[in-house]
Amino acid sequence: MLAGLILAAGQARRFGQDKRAALLPNGQPMLAHVLSQYRAACPALWVVTPPDDVLGTALCAAVGALQVVNPEATQGLGSSLACGIRAIQASPKASRFKGVIIGLADMPAVDTVLIERLTQAMLTDGARRPVVPVVFSAMGQPPQMGHPRLLPAHDFPKLATLSGDKGAQAVVDWSQALQIEADPTAVLQDIDTPDDLERLRHR
């Protein structure tokens, strides 16, 4: 099985407020919706949040996810990713996880069906290499890689050493990943601004 890990400690400067609390067309706060999609597909789900995060704490409790507070959340994505991986490694069930699926809190179009599809692809492949959803564009052009990303357990020690804003690309060769074609709306669209959310509502 795979562990689930949601990175939800970003500062959302471009949105102007805590975008995780922004309401989606289904009436749910964005973070609540994202957690529900991953929780339905992941037997264990960790969520990295900043300190003193009332919303994150409440939503983790509501869905039965494990909150991981990153005291250095302002340092960037790499810091939060490492913090989450270390929490998974420290779990009593750590040896049972063949890998991890890493999701972002601001990509609400990723649903349980896609998460399960990507998870099954990694397990069928033997959890030997990364798995990434891709979108093919013009003929001859390289595909665009999206999210969520899946990484095998043998990468955990390297991921746990990340710091600052350097994400997994600092220690993972994505050119070796198993590529799974996916809907661009789901795997490429994040919510950075109120306009992004408005476009999602109109879709």
C-alpha positions in Angstrom: 0.0 0.0 0.0 1.0 3.7 -0.3 1.0 6.4 2.2 -0.8 9.6 1.4 0.9 13.0 2.0 -0.7 16.4 1.5 1.4 19.5 1.5 -0.8 22.2 3.0 1.6 24.6 4.6 2.0 27.2 1.8 1.4 30.9 2.5 -0.9 31.6 -0.4 0.4 35.2 -0.9 -1.1 35.6 -4.4 -4.6 34.6 -3.2 -4.7 37.4 -0.6 -6.1 35.2 2.2 -6.1 31.5 3.3 -7.1 29.9 0.0 -7.5 26.6 1.7 -10.7 28.0 3.3 -12.1 29.2 0.0 -15.4 27.6 -0.9 -15.6 25.3 -4.0 -18.7 24.9 -6.1 -19.7 22.0 -3.9 -19.8 24.3 -0.9 -16.8 22.7 0.8 -13.6 24.6 1.8 -10.9 23.7 -0.7 -8.7 21.9 1.9 -11.7 19.9 3.2 -12.5 18.7 -0.3 -8.9 17.8 -1.1 -8.5 15.8 2.2 -11.7 13.9 1.6 -10.5 12.8 -1.9 -7.2 11.5 -0.7 -8.6 10.0 2.5 -11.0 7.9 0.5 -8.1 6.3 -1.4 -5.3 6.2 1.2 -5.3 3.9 4.2 -3.2 6.4 6.0 -2.9 10.1 5.3 -0.5 12.7 6.6 -1.1 16.5 6.2 1.7 19.0 6.6 0.5 22.3 8.0 2.1 25.5 9.4 2.1 26.1 13.2 -1.0 27.4 14.9 -3.2 26.2 12.1 -6.8 26.1 13.4 -8.3 25.2 10.1 -5.8 22.4 9.3 -6.1 20.9 12.8 -9.9 20.8 12.6 -10.1 19.3 9.1 -7.4 16.7 9.8 -9.5 15.6 12.8 -12.7 15.5 10.8 -11.3 13.1 8.1 -9.0 11.1 10.3 -5.8 12.4 8.9 -2.5 12.7 10.8 -1.4 16.4 11.1 2.3 17.1 10.8 3.2 20.6 11.9 6.2 22.1 10.1 7.8 24.7 12.3 9.8 25.9 9.3 6.9 26.1 6.9 7.9 29.5 5.6 11.1 28.0 4.2 9.2 26.4 1.4 8.0 23.2 -0.3 11.1 21.2 0.3 11.0 21.8 4.0 7.4 20.6 4.2 8.0 17.6 2.0 10.9 16.5 4.2 8.9 17.0 7.3 6.0 14.9 6.0 8.3 12.1 4.9 10.1 12.0 8.3 6.6 11.6 9.9 5.8 8.7 7.7 9.2 7.1 8.4 8.5 7.4 12.1 5.1 5.6 11.9 4.8 2.1 13.4 3.4 1.1 10.0 6.3 2.6 8.0 7.6 -0.8 6.8 4.2 -1.6 5.2 4.3 1.4 2.8 5.7 0.7 -0.7 5.7 4.4 -1.5 3.9 7.7 -1.1 1.5 9.7 -3.2 2.1 13.4 -2.6 -0.7 15.8 -3.2 -1.0 19.6 -3.1 -3.7 21.3 -1.1 -4.5 23.8 -3.9 -5.4 21.2 -6.6 -9.1 20.4 -5.9 -9.8 18.8 -9.3 -7.7 15.7 -8.4 -10.3 13.2 -7.4 -10.3 9.8 -5.7 -10.6 7.9 -9.1 -7.4 9.5 -10.3 -5.6 8.9 -7.0 -6.6 5.2 -7.1 -5.6 4.9 -10.7 -2.1 6.3 -10.1 -1.7 4.2 -6.9 -2.6 1.0 -8.8 -0.1 2.0 -11.6 2.7 2.2 -9.1 1.9 -1.0 -7.3 1.5 -2.9 -10.6 4.9 -1.6 -11.6 6.4 -3.0 -8.4 6.9 0.4 -6.8 10.4 0.5 -8.3 10.3 4.0 -9.8 8.4 7.3 -9.6 5.0 7.7 -11.2 3.7 11.0 -12.6 0.5 12.0 -14.4 1.3 13.7 -17.7 -0.5 15.7 -20.4 0.5 15.2 -24.0 0.4 18.3 -26.2 1.8 19.0 -29.6 3.4 16.2 -31.6 7.1 15.9 -30.8 6.8 18.0 -27.7 7.6 16.5 -24.3 4.6 15.9 -22.1 3.8 18.2 -19.3 4.2 16.6 -15.9 1.4 17.3 -13.3 0.4 16.3 -9.8 0.0 14.3 -7.7 3.4 12.7 -7.7 4.2 9.2 -6.5 7.6 8.1 -5.1 8.8 4.6 -4.0 9.8 4.0 -0.4 13.5 3.6 -1.3 13.5 7.4 -2.0 12.3 8.3 1.5 15.8 8.8 3.0 16.7 11.3 0.3 13.4 13.1 0.5 13.8 13.4 4.3 16.9 15.5 3.8 15.3 18.2 1.7 15.2 21.8 2.9 14.1 25.2 1.8 12.1 25.5 -1.4 13.8 22.6 -3.3 11.2 20.0 -4.0 11.6 16.4 -4.9 13.3 17.3 -8.2 16.4 18.0 -6.2 16.8 14.2 -5.4 14.6 12.4 -8.0 15.2 11.8 -11.7 11.7 12.4 -13.1 12.9 11.3 -16.6 12.8 7.7 -15.3 9.3 8.0 -14.0 6.3 5.9 -15.2 4.1 8.4 -17.1 0.3 8.0 -16.8 -1.8 10.2 -19.2 -4.4 12.2 -17.3 -6.9 15.0 -17.7 -5.1 18.4 -17.8 -7.8 20.1 -15.8 -7.1 17.7 -12.9 -3.3 17.4 -12.9 -2.2 20.8 -14.1 -4.7 23.3 -12.6 -3.9 24.7 -9.2 -5.6 27.6 -7.4 -3.2 30.4 -6.9 -5.6 33.4 -7.3 -9.3 34.3 -6.9 -9.5 34.3 -10.7 -8.4 30.7 -10.8 -11.1 29.7 -8.4 -13.7 31.6 -10.4 -12.7 29.7 -13.6 -13.1 26.4 -11.7 -16.5 27.5 -10.5 -17.6 28.2 -14.1 -16.4 24.8 -15.3 
